Amino acid sequence: MAYEFITVHTEADKVGVITLNRPKQLNALNAGLMIELGQALKAFDADHAIGCMVITGSEKAFAAGADIGAMATYTFADVYKDDYITRDWETIRSIRKPVIAAVSGFALGGGCELAMMCDFIIAADNAKFGQPEIKLGVIPGAGGTQRLPRAVGKAKAMDLALTGRMMSATEAEQAGLVSRIVPLDKLMEETLGAALMICDYSQIAVMAAKESVNRAFESGLADGVMFERRLFHALFATADQKEGMDAFVNKRKAVFKHQ
Ligand code: CAA
């Protein structure tokens, strides 16, 4: 499928890589890009050969936010009636296989929010995160006020949302927003290494792990643990559980068939 605002390829026939591709606009997220991103994610999610996805940008920008030029003339009636953001931006929430954000450069506003909608973020050492919407007379509108405090706590989330300042990769890692920092020239190698590792595990267990961790943000502890316990029990019905444990017991490498 030909896309205008993204490029798409696979690595080792297992990892679906989506590159945001509006470099001149620092990958500002317009409706066309978000629609294409949703289409590409859904296509990879439906492809049985794909075990994991990566979203990345350019060295200078993962994404510098929603497209301000496009938004500048929107009225309340426009955004309310069109259900701006909700309509095109949230497809990623329905994706069941893991999605890793490989972030270099700016991840601001909607760019930071998109990275936070991924399952985890691997950051290059030049990454900069922030929610600068306050400078534009608005607030984060794609989940930033909700996902950022869950990731970094109230104090830092308030600081970022109210001052609009940027946070370095180091500060983001210390705060818990990113899972690891790597040198810029190793970003894709490291990210693809993680993605390929995930692809080789049981896809059913991987999907269950994602679903269960996500449940931690949607439920109280007792309900969340019960959800986890039932999924854990259910995995004993898979051939992959037999394979994984037999391989350990017999000191050999497990070969999962995703069944
Ligand atoms: N929307 C549209 N265009 C953008 C953009 C954005 N969010 N961010 C950058 N661009 C464009 C610039 O207009 C510029 O275009 P021209 O060359 O045609 O002038 C080009 O990208 C390069 O940008 P700069 O010249 O500004 O590059 P810089 O290196 O000097 O600064 C920056 C980089 C600090 C990221 C700066 O571009 C900037 O502050 N961008 C806006 C960041 C922002 O406010 N993001 C939040 C948007 S609102 C939002 O996302 C709402 C939401 O929650 C959903």
py3Dmol code that shows the C-alpha trace and the ligand (Angstrom):
import py3Dmol

protein = """\
ATOM      1  CA  MET A   1       0.000   0.000   0.000  1.00  0.00           C
ATOM      2  CA  ALA A   2       1.348   3.462  -0.927  1.00  0.00           C
ATOM      3  CA  TYR A   3       1.386   6.024   1.859  1.00  0.00           C
ATOM      4  CA  GLU A   4       1.987   9.766   1.639  1.00  0.00           C
ATOM      5  CA  PHE A   5       2.984  10.650   5.208  1.00  0.00           C
ATOM      6  CA  ILE A   6       4.625   7.465   6.478  1.00  0.00           C
ATOM      7  CA  THR A   7       6.902   4.747   5.133  1.00  0.00           C
ATOM      8  CA  VAL A   8       6.454   1.128   6.050  1.00  0.00           C
ATOM      9  CA  HIS A   9       8.728  -1.885   5.853  1.00  0.00           C
ATOM     10  CA  THR A  10       9.358  -5.179   7.615  1.00  0.00           C
ATOM     11  CA  GLU A  11      12.542  -6.450   9.256  1.00  0.00           C
ATOM     12  CA  ALA A  12      13.331 -10.168   9.099  1.00  0.00           C
ATOM     13  CA  ASP A  13       9.714 -10.643   7.898  1.00  0.00           C
ATOM     14  CA  LYS A  14       8.662 -10.349  11.556  1.00  0.00           C
ATOM     15  CA  VAL A  15       8.857  -6.733  12.687  1.00  0.00           C
ATOM     16  CA  GLY A  16       6.625  -4.086  11.146  1.00  0.00           C
ATOM     17  CA  VAL A  17       8.454  -0.741  11.045  1.00  0.00           C
ATOM     18  CA  ILE A  18       6.525   2.485  10.508  1.00  0.00           C
ATOM     19  CA  THR A  19       8.526   5.672   9.927  1.00  0.00           C
ATOM     20  CA  LEU A  20       6.745   9.005  10.254  1.00  0.00           C
ATOM     21  CA  ASN A  21       7.704  10.893   7.131  1.00  0.00           C
ATOM     22  CA  ARG A  22       7.029  14.629   7.118  1.00  0.00           C
ATOM     23  CA  PRO A  23      10.652  15.621   7.811  1.00  0.00           C
ATOM     24  CA  LYS A  24      10.280  19.257   6.739  1.00  0.00           C
ATOM     25  CA  GLN A  25       7.485  19.725   9.286  1.00  0.00           C
ATOM     26  CA  LEU A  26       9.389  17.740  11.949  1.00  0.00           C
ATOM     27  CA  ASN A  27       6.770  15.008  11.485  1.00  0.00           C
ATOM     28  CA  ALA A  28       3.930  17.239  12.660  1.00  0.00           C
ATOM     29  CA  LEU A  29       0.920  14.970  12.998  1.00  0.00           C
ATOM     30  CA  ASN A  30      -1.872  15.897  10.613  1.00  0.00           C
ATOM     31  CA  ALA A  31      -5.066  13.955   9.988  1.00  0.00           C
ATOM     32  CA  GLY A  32      -3.660  12.250   6.901  1.00  0.00           C
ATOM     33  CA  LEU A  33      -0.638  10.969   8.805  1.00  0.00           C
ATOM     34  CA  MET A  34      -2.701   9.705  11.720  1.00  0.00           C
ATOM     35  CA  ILE A  35      -5.134   7.918   9.381  1.00  0.00           C
ATOM     36  CA  GLU A  36      -2.234   6.242   7.560  1.00  0.00           C
ATOM     37  CA  LEU A  37      -0.552   5.312  10.846  1.00  0.00           C
ATOM     38  CA  GLY A  38      -3.777   3.647  11.997  1.00  0.00           C
ATOM     39  CA  GLN A  39      -4.100   1.757   8.706  1.00  0.00           C
ATOM     40  CA  ALA A  40      -0.491   0.540   8.836  1.00  0.00           C
ATOM     41  CA  LEU A  41      -0.769  -0.566  12.468  1.00  0.00           C
ATOM     42  CA  LYS A  42      -3.985  -2.460  11.778  1.00  0.00           C
ATOM     43  CA  ALA A  43      -2.482  -4.174   8.736  1.00  0.00           C
ATOM     44  CA  PHE A  44       0.573  -5.329  10.722  1.00  0.00           C
ATOM     45  CA  ASP A  45      -1.606  -6.402  13.657  1.00  0.00           C
ATOM     46  CA  ALA A  46      -3.681  -8.594  11.329  1.00  0.00           C
ATOM     47  CA  ASP A  47      -0.603 -10.142   9.668  1.00  0.00           C
ATOM     48  CA  HIS A  48       0.215 -13.464  11.364  1.00  0.00           C
ATOM     49  CA  ALA A  49       3.868 -13.218  10.356  1.00  0.00           C
ATOM     50  CA  ILE A  50       4.347  -9.980  12.304  1.00  0.00           C
ATOM     51  CA  GLY A  51       5.137 -10.255  16.006  1.00  0.00           C
ATOM     52  CA  CYS A  52       5.974  -6.691  16.950  1.00  0.00           C
ATOM     53  CA  MET A  53       5.819  -3.163  15.539  1.00  0.00           C
ATOM     54  CA  VAL A  54       8.096  -0.152  15.778  1.00  0.00           C
ATOM     55  CA  ILE A  55       7.124   3.473  15.253  1.00  0.00           C
ATOM     56  CA  THR A  56       9.973   5.880  14.600  1.00  0.00           C
ATOM     57  CA  GLY A  57      10.663   9.289  13.082  1.00  0.00           C
ATOM     58  CA  SER A  58      13.760  11.121  11.889  1.00  0.00           C
ATOM     59  CA  GLU A  59      16.967  11.896  13.769  1.00  0.00           C
ATOM     60  CA  LYS A  60      15.721  15.422  14.417  1.00  0.00           C
ATOM     61  CA  ALA A  61      12.137  14.634  15.321  1.00  0.00           C
ATOM     62  CA  PHE A  62      10.037  11.667  16.322  1.00  0.00           C
ATOM     63  CA  ALA A  63       7.160  14.154  16.008  1.00  0.00           C
ATOM     64  CA  ALA A  64       6.948  17.820  17.050  1.00  0.00           C
ATOM     65  CA  GLY A  65       3.264  17.513  17.869  1.00  0.00           C
ATOM     66  CA  ALA A  66      -0.088  17.918  16.203  1.00  0.00           C
ATOM     67  CA  ASP A  67       0.048  20.059  13.063  1.00  0.00           C
ATOM     68  CA  ILE A  68      -0.308  23.586  14.417  1.00  0.00           C
ATOM     69  CA  GLY A  69      -0.831  25.132  10.978  1.00  0.00           C
ATOM     70  CA  ALA A  70      -3.799  22.824  10.383  1.00  0.00           C
ATOM     71  CA  MET A  71      -5.223  23.410  13.867  1.00  0.00           C
ATOM     72  CA  ALA A  72      -4.791  27.183  13.857  1.00  0.00           C
ATOM     73  CA  THR A  73      -8.134  27.919  12.201  1.00  0.00           C
ATOM     74  CA  TYR A  74     -10.200  25.133  13.759  1.00  0.00           C
ATOM     75  CA  THR A  75     -13.210  26.317  15.775  1.00  0.00           C
ATOM     76  CA  PHE A  76     -14.842  24.583  18.709  1.00  0.00           C
ATOM     77  CA  ALA A  77     -17.620  23.488  16.352  1.00  0.00           C
ATOM     78  CA  ASP A  78     -15.062  21.935  13.978  1.00  0.00           C
ATOM     79  CA  VAL A  79     -13.187  19.920  16.577  1.00  0.00           C
ATOM     80  CA  TYR A  80     -16.268  18.892  18.539  1.00  0.00           C
ATOM     81  CA  LYS A  81     -18.299  17.810  15.547  1.00  0.00           C
ATOM     82  CA  ASP A  82     -15.361  16.044  13.867  1.00  0.00           C
ATOM     83  CA  ASP A  83     -14.317  14.460  17.177  1.00  0.00           C
ATOM     84  CA  TYR A  84     -10.770  15.687  16.594  1.00  0.00           C
ATOM     85  CA  ILE A  85      -8.131  13.336  18.018  1.00  0.00           C
ATOM     86  CA  THR A  86     -10.653  10.675  19.061  1.00  0.00           C
ATOM     87  CA  ARG A  87     -11.575   9.944  15.461  1.00  0.00           C
ATOM     88  CA  ASP A  88      -8.128   9.325  13.957  1.00  0.00           C
ATOM     89  CA  TRP A  89      -5.505   9.179  16.685  1.00  0.00           C
ATOM     90  CA  GLU A  90      -6.521   6.311  18.888  1.00  0.00           C
ATOM     91  CA  THR A  91      -6.383   3.299  16.572  1.00  0.00           C
ATOM     92  CA  ILE A  92      -3.124   2.400  18.306  1.00  0.00           C
ATOM     93  CA  ARG A  93      -5.055   1.657  21.493  1.00  0.00           C
ATOM     94  CA  SER A  94      -6.766  -1.271  19.764  1.00  0.00           C
ATOM     95  CA  ILE A  95      -3.510  -2.860  18.553  1.00  0.00           C
ATOM     96  CA  ARG A  96      -2.923  -6.147  20.377  1.00  0.00           C
ATOM     97  CA  LYS A  97       0.685  -6.902  19.439  1.00  0.00           C
ATOM     98  CA  PRO A  98       3.484  -4.846  21.035  1.00  0.00           C
ATOM     99  CA  VAL A  99       4.321  -1.447  19.577  1.00  0.00           C
ATOM    100  CA  ILE A 100       7.696   0.100  20.484  1.00  0.00           C
ATOM    101  CA  ALA A 101       8.413   3.811  20.018  1.00  0.00           C
ATOM    102  CA  ALA A 102      11.986   4.448  18.842  1.00  0.00           C
ATOM    103  CA  VAL A 103      12.387   8.133  19.640  1.00  0.00           C
ATOM    104  CA  SER A 104      15.151  10.457  18.492  1.00  0.00           C
ATOM    105  CA  GLY A 105      14.944  14.245  18.539  1.00  0.00           C
ATOM    106  CA  PHE A 106      11.764  16.067  19.459  1.00  0.00           C
ATOM    107  CA  ALA A 107       8.782  14.184  20.879  1.00  0.00           C
ATOM    108  CA  LEU A 108       6.574  17.118  21.773  1.00  0.00           C
ATOM    109  CA  GLY A 109       2.872  17.570  22.342  1.00  0.00           C
ATOM    110  CA  GLY A 110       1.053  14.981  20.262  1.00  0.00           C
ATOM    111  CA  GLY A 111       4.466  13.442  19.474  1.00  0.00           C
ATOM    112  CA  CYS A 112       5.096  12.744  23.143  1.00  0.00           C
ATOM    113  CA  GLU A 113       1.512  11.531  23.469  1.00  0.00           C
ATOM    114  CA  LEU A 114       1.923   9.175  20.517  1.00  0.00           C
ATOM    115  CA  ALA A 115       5.122   7.780  22.035  1.00  0.00           C
ATOM    116  CA  MET A 116       3.252   7.252  25.313  1.00  0.00           C
ATOM    117  CA  MET A 117       0.484   5.368  23.488  1.00  0.00           C
ATOM    118  CA  CYS A 118       3.129   2.856  22.411  1.00  0.00           C
ATOM    119  CA  ASP A 119       3.928   0.010  24.797  1.00  0.00           C
ATOM    120  CA  PHE A 120       7.377   1.293  25.656  1.00  0.00           C
ATOM    121  CA  ILE A 121       9.789   3.947  24.512  1.00  0.00           C
ATOM    122  CA  ILE A 122      13.433   3.447  23.595  1.00  0.00           C
ATOM    123  CA  ALA A 123      15.074   6.860  23.378  1.00  0.00           C
ATOM    124  CA  ALA A 124      18.165   8.041  21.563  1.00  0.00           C
ATOM    125  CA  ASP A 125      20.445  10.225  23.653  1.00  0.00           C
ATOM    126  CA  ASN A 126      19.295  13.311  21.700  1.00  0.00           C
ATOM    127  CA  ALA A 127      15.582  12.771  22.463  1.00  0.00           C
ATOM    128  CA  LYS A 128      13.601  15.618  23.998  1.00  0.00           C
ATOM    129  CA  PHE A 129      10.137  15.151  25.454  1.00  0.00           C
ATOM    130  CA  GLY A 130       7.571  17.760  26.382  1.00  0.00           C
ATOM    131  CA  GLN A 131       3.966  18.885  26.434  1.00  0.00           C
ATOM    132  CA  PRO A 132       4.267  22.513  25.227  1.00  0.00           C
ATOM    133  CA  GLU A 133       0.571  22.969  24.340  1.00  0.00           C
ATOM    134  CA  ILE A 134       0.194  25.522  27.132  1.00  0.00           C
ATOM    135  CA  LYS A 135       2.275  27.916  25.013  1.00  0.00           C
ATOM    136  CA  LEU A 136      -0.373  27.674  22.297  1.00  0.00           C
ATOM    137  CA  GLY A 137      -3.296  28.501  24.562  1.00  0.00           C
ATOM    138  CA  VAL A 138      -4.488  24.890  24.838  1.00  0.00           C
ATOM    139  CA  ILE A 139      -3.670  21.763  26.830  1.00  0.00           C
ATOM    140  CA  PRO A 140      -2.431  18.328  25.754  1.00  0.00           C
ATOM    141  CA  GLY A 141      -5.292  16.709  23.886  1.00  0.00           C
ATOM    142  CA  ALA A 142      -4.165  13.191  23.039  1.00  0.00           C
ATOM    143  CA  GLY A 143      -3.869  11.770  26.526  1.00  0.00           C
ATOM    144  CA  GLY A 144      -0.846  13.741  27.788  1.00  0.00           C
ATOM    145  CA  THR A 145      -2.458  14.918  31.005  1.00  0.00           C
ATOM    146  CA  GLN A 146      -3.413  11.303  31.795  1.00  0.00           C
ATOM    147  CA  ARG A 147      -0.543   9.129  30.559  1.00  0.00           C
ATOM    148  CA  LEU A 148       2.286  11.474  31.592  1.00  0.00           C
ATOM    149  CA  PRO A 149       1.402  11.522  35.321  1.00  0.00           C
ATOM    150  CA  ARG A 150       0.961   7.752  35.236  1.00  0.00           C
ATOM    151  CA  ALA A 151       4.484   7.480  33.784  1.00  0.00           C
ATOM    152  CA  VAL A 152       6.395  10.169  35.684  1.00  0.00           C
ATOM    153  CA  GLY A 153       4.171  11.129  38.631  1.00  0.00           C
ATOM    154  CA  LYS A 154       2.156  14.259  39.319  1.00  0.00           C
ATOM    155  CA  ALA A 155       5.017  16.661  40.136  1.00  0.00           C
ATOM    156  CA  LYS A 156       6.932  16.276  36.904  1.00  0.00           C
ATOM    157  CA  ALA A 157       3.780  15.963  34.782  1.00  0.00           C
ATOM    158  CA  MET A 158       2.457  19.235  36.218  1.00  0.00           C
ATOM    159  CA  ASP A 159       5.840  20.899  35.724  1.00  0.00           C
ATOM    160  CA  LEU A 160       5.926  19.848  32.058  1.00  0.00           C
ATOM    161  CA  ALA A 161       2.281  20.616  31.289  1.00  0.00           C
ATOM    162  CA  LEU A 162       2.266  23.991  33.064  1.00  0.00           C
ATOM    163  CA  THR A 163       5.672  25.341  31.998  1.00  0.00           C
ATOM    164  CA  GLY A 164       5.843  23.681  28.589  1.00  0.00           C
ATOM    165  CA  ARG A 165       9.541  22.956  29.107  1.00  0.00           C
ATOM    166  CA  MET A 166      11.347  20.083  27.464  1.00  0.00           C
ATOM    167  CA  MET A 167      12.825  17.087  29.276  1.00  0.00           C
ATOM    168  CA  SER A 168      16.069  15.410  28.136  1.00  0.00           C
ATOM    169  CA  ALA A 169      16.352  11.695  27.442  1.00  0.00           C
ATOM    170  CA  THR A 170      18.245  11.303  30.720  1.00  0.00           C
ATOM    171  CA  GLU A 171      15.559  13.075  32.737  1.00  0.00           C
ATOM    172  CA  ALA A 172      12.881  11.037  30.933  1.00  0.00           C
ATOM    173  CA  GLU A 173      14.619   7.775  31.755  1.00  0.00           C
ATOM    174  CA  GLN A 174      15.156   8.727  35.389  1.00  0.00           C
ATOM    175  CA  ALA A 175      11.479   9.682  35.619  1.00  0.00           C
ATOM    176  CA  GLY A 176      10.290   6.393  34.108  1.00  0.00           C
ATOM    177  CA  LEU A 177       8.966   7.668  30.788  1.00  0.00           C
ATOM    178  CA  VAL A 178      11.462   5.750  28.680  1.00  0.00           C
ATOM    179  CA  SER A 179      12.688   2.218  29.220  1.00  0.00           C
ATOM    180  CA  ARG A 180      16.244   2.757  27.988  1.00  0.00           C
ATOM    181  CA  ILE A 181      18.515   5.320  26.362  1.00  0.00           C
ATOM    182  CA  VAL A 182      20.858   4.348  23.546  1.00  0.00           C
ATOM    183  CA  PRO A 183      23.331   6.290  21.399  1.00  0.00           C
ATOM    184  CA  LEU A 184      21.581   7.910  18.446  1.00  0.00           C
ATOM    185  CA  ASP A 185      23.414   5.769  15.886  1.00  0.00           C
ATOM    186  CA  LYS A 186      22.320   2.600  17.710  1.00  0.00           C
ATOM    187  CA  LEU A 187      18.636   3.487  18.079  1.00  0.00           C
ATOM    188  CA  MET A 188      17.230   1.246  15.356  1.00  0.00           C
ATOM    189  CA  GLU A 189      19.677  -1.605  16.020  1.00  0.00           C
ATOM    190  CA  GLU A 190      18.724  -1.685  19.717  1.00  0.00           C
ATOM    191  CA  THR A 191      15.016  -1.281  19.044  1.00  0.00           C
ATOM    192  CA  LEU A 192      14.956  -3.982  16.379  1.00  0.00           C
ATOM    193  CA  GLY A 193      16.932  -6.233  18.733  1.00  0.00           C
ATOM    194  CA  ALA A 194      14.201  -5.843  21.341  1.00  0.00           C
ATOM    195  CA  ALA A 195      11.471  -6.295  18.736  1.00  0.00           C
ATOM    196  CA  LEU A 196      13.026  -9.474  17.309  1.00  0.00           C
ATOM    197  CA  MET A 197      13.453 -10.879  20.809  1.00  0.00           C
ATOM    198  CA  ILE A 198       9.727 -10.319  21.438  1.00  0.00           C
ATOM    199  CA  CYS A 199       8.834 -11.922  18.077  1.00  0.00           C
ATOM    200  CA  ASP A 200      10.557 -15.146  19.074  1.00  0.00           C
ATOM    201  CA  TYR A 201       8.492 -15.587  22.238  1.00  0.00           C
ATOM    202  CA  SER A 202       5.020 -17.101  22.204  1.00  0.00           C
ATOM    203  CA  GLN A 203       2.820 -14.528  20.497  1.00  0.00           C
ATOM    204  CA  ILE A 204      -0.082 -15.569  22.698  1.00  0.00           C
ATOM    205  CA  ALA A 205       1.950 -14.997  25.878  1.00  0.00           C
ATOM    206  CA  VAL A 206       3.258 -11.689  24.511  1.00  0.00           C
ATOM    207  CA  MET A 207      -0.248 -10.453  23.746  1.00  0.00           C
ATOM    208  CA  ALA A 208      -1.450 -11.608  27.145  1.00  0.00           C
ATOM    209  CA  ALA A 209       1.439  -9.811  28.876  1.00  0.00           C
ATOM    210  CA  LYS A 210       0.599  -6.581  27.032  1.00  0.00           C
ATOM    211  CA  GLU A 211      -3.087  -6.898  27.863  1.00  0.00           C
ATOM    212  CA  SER A 212      -2.339  -7.611  31.499  1.00  0.00           C
ATOM    213  CA  VAL A 213       0.141  -4.757  32.013  1.00  0.00           C
ATOM    214  CA  ASN A 214      -2.317  -2.368  30.347  1.00  0.00           C
ATOM    215  CA  ARG A 215      -5.012  -3.565  32.752  1.00  0.00           C
ATOM    216  CA  ALA A 216      -2.902  -2.135  35.595  1.00  0.00           C
ATOM    217  CA  PHE A 217      -3.905   1.328  34.371  1.00  0.00           C
ATOM    218  CA  GLU A 218      -7.596   0.527  34.076  1.00  0.00           C
ATOM    219  CA  SER A 219      -8.413  -1.276  37.305  1.00  0.00           C
ATOM    220  CA  GLY A 220      -7.761  -1.539  41.036  1.00  0.00           C
ATOM    221  CA  LEU A 221      -5.041  -3.912  42.293  1.00  0.00           C
ATOM    222  CA  ALA A 222      -7.311  -6.809  43.272  1.00  0.00           C
ATOM    223  CA  ASP A 223      -9.162  -6.764  39.938  1.00  0.00           C
ATOM    224  CA  GLY A 224      -5.912  -6.340  38.028  1.00  0.00           C
ATOM    225  CA  VAL A 225      -4.249  -9.254  39.792  1.00  0.00           C
ATOM    226  CA  MET A 226      -7.337 -11.417  39.207  1.00  0.00           C
ATOM    227  CA  PHE A 227      -7.235 -10.505  35.490  1.00  0.00           C
ATOM    228  CA  GLU A 228      -3.557 -11.442  35.391  1.00  0.00           C
ATOM    229  CA  ARG A 229      -4.184 -14.712  37.262  1.00  0.00           C
ATOM    230  CA  ARG A 230      -6.880 -15.823  34.815  1.00  0.00           C
ATOM    231  CA  LEU A 231      -4.684 -15.046  31.799  1.00  0.00           C
ATOM    232  CA  PHE A 232      -1.785 -16.871  33.488  1.00  0.00           C
ATOM    233  CA  HIS A 233      -4.041 -19.890  34.042  1.00  0.00           C
ATOM    234  CA  ALA A 234      -5.291 -19.733  30.448  1.00  0.00           C
ATOM    235  CA  LEU A 235      -1.758 -19.865  29.046  1.00  0.00           C
ATOM    236  CA  PHE A 236      -1.445 -23.412  30.421  1.00  0.00           C
ATOM    237  CA  ALA A 237      -3.840 -24.379  27.629  1.00  0.00           C
ATOM    238  CA  THR A 238      -1.305 -23.395  24.954  1.00  0.00           C
ATOM    239  CA  ALA A 239       1.207 -25.612  23.187  1.00  0.00           C
ATOM    240  CA  ASP A 240       3.716 -22.788  23.674  1.00  0.00           C
ATOM    241  CA  GLN A 241       3.593 -23.201  27.465  1.00  0.00           C
ATOM    242  CA  LYS A 242       4.383 -26.923  27.057  1.00  0.00           C
ATOM    243  CA  GLU A 243       7.200 -26.082  24.652  1.00  0.00           C
ATOM    244  CA  GLY A 244       8.673 -23.313  26.798  1.00  0.00           C
ATOM    245  CA  MET A 245       8.759 -25.354  29.987  1.00  0.00           C
ATOM    246  CA  ASP A 246       9.866 -28.581  28.295  1.00  0.00           C
ATOM    247  CA  ALA A 247      12.707 -26.681  26.623  1.00  0.00           C
ATOM    248  CA  PHE A 248      13.839 -25.308  29.988  1.00  0.00           C
ATOM    249  CA  VAL A 249      13.657 -28.701  31.696  1.00  0.00           C
ATOM    250  CA  ASN A 250      15.589 -30.360  28.854  1.00  0.00           C
ATOM    251  CA  LYS A 251      18.121 -27.542  28.548  1.00  0.00           C
ATOM    252  CA  ARG A 252      17.335 -26.667  24.941  1.00  0.00           C
ATOM    253  CA  LYS A 253      16.126 -23.539  23.173  1.00  0.00           C
ATOM    254  CA  ALA A 254      12.355 -23.217  22.952  1.00  0.00           C
ATOM    255  CA  VAL A 255      10.780 -22.946  19.527  1.00  0.00           C
ATOM    256  CA  PHE A 256       7.378 -21.339  19.892  1.00  0.00           C
ATOM    257  CA  LYS A 257       4.677 -21.933  17.299  1.00  0.00           C
ATOM    258  CA  HIS A 258       2.284 -19.303  18.624  1.00  0.00           C
ATOM    259  CA  GLN A 259      -0.362 -21.910  19.408  1.00  0.00           C
TER     260      GLN A 259
END
"""
ligand_1 = """\
54
CAA
N 3.050 21.751 13.558
C 3.302 22.239 12.343
N 4.529 22.563 11.888
C 5.554 22.384 12.756
C 5.378 21.877 14.037
C 4.057 21.536 14.447
N 3.772 21.016 15.646
N 6.566 21.829 14.655
C 7.470 22.268 13.768
N 6.859 22.607 12.613
C 7.475 23.139 11.392
C 7.870 24.601 11.576
O 6.770 25.445 11.357
C 8.936 24.731 10.513
O 8.319 24.893 9.254
P 8.895 25.991 8.201
O 10.283 25.502 7.880
O 7.957 25.881 7.054
O 8.894 27.300 8.917
C 9.628 23.373 10.511
O 8.689 22.474 11.131
C 10.887 23.357 11.330
O 10.598 23.870 12.630
P 11.459 25.024 13.333
O 12.027 25.952 12.301
O 10.586 25.643 14.397
O 12.643 24.137 13.954
P 13.492 24.448 15.264
O 14.572 23.428 15.274
O 13.882 25.892 15.317
O 12.483 24.191 16.503
C 10.805 22.954 17.726
C 12.006 22.883 16.731
C 11.309 23.404 19.071
C 10.275 21.530 17.810
C 9.747 23.923 17.189
O 9.470 23.612 15.832
C 8.449 23.884 17.944
O 8.360 24.425 19.021
N 7.407 23.210 17.370
C 6.099 23.177 17.955
C 6.030 22.201 19.139
C 4.644 22.209 19.739
O 4.160 23.217 20.189
N 3.992 21.029 19.753
C 2.672 20.883 20.291
C 1.649 21.017 19.207
S -0.005 21.042 19.834
C -0.440 19.440 20.090
O 0.346 18.544 19.866
C -1.850 19.212 20.551
C -2.110 17.849 21.097
O -1.833 17.565 22.230
C -2.737 16.844 20.266
"""
view = py3Dmol.view(width=600, height=400)
view.addModel(protein, "pdb")
view.setStyle({"model": 0}, {"cartoon": {"style": "trace"}})
view.addModel(ligand_1, "xyz")
view.setStyle({"model": 1}, {"stick": {}})
view.zoomTo()
view.show()
